[in-house]
Amino acid sequence: MITEEKWVDAESEEAKAHFNSTKIENKSQPTPSSELDSKDKPKKKHHHHKKKRKRESLLDAVINNSSKTKLSTLEKSRLDWANYVDKNKIKDELKFNNKGGYLDEQDFLSRVDNRQDSKYKDAKVKLKKQEQQQNL
């Protein structure tokens, strides 16, 4: 396990990205066991010894919240990008030159398809009218 400690400005993009990634973890905090009365806790009568596994099961990891300390590849990439933006001071340039992304591209392509369809329909109607005039 690698732990990295780093001081960044609270207003930087890297700090904001980190706060957003930890916000989800803070919301899913379990209630402390001190809030529960000892009377409410079930008593265990039988103790079974389990063979220690080489690797913890996914269910155990969820129960023990071990996933909190791990940083996913996506979160690491987002933090690295935020760090790069802060280091090179290109935040304003990115805002100005942002092209929208995938959804804007899909919207543009659907408008092009609709326009082509309407031109095709108009040409078809025009061709029918010409054929009708020639038959008369």
TAKA-V28628 format. One line per field, one symbol per residue. phi: phi as a letter, one per 20 degrees, with the letter a starting at -180 (. if undefined). A space follows every 10 residues. Layout:
phi->???
//
This chain:
phi->.ddcdbdcff efffffffff fefffffeff fffffeffff ffeeedddee ffefcfffff fffelffffe dfffffffff fffffffeld gfffffefeo offfffffff ffffffffff ffffffffff ffffff
//
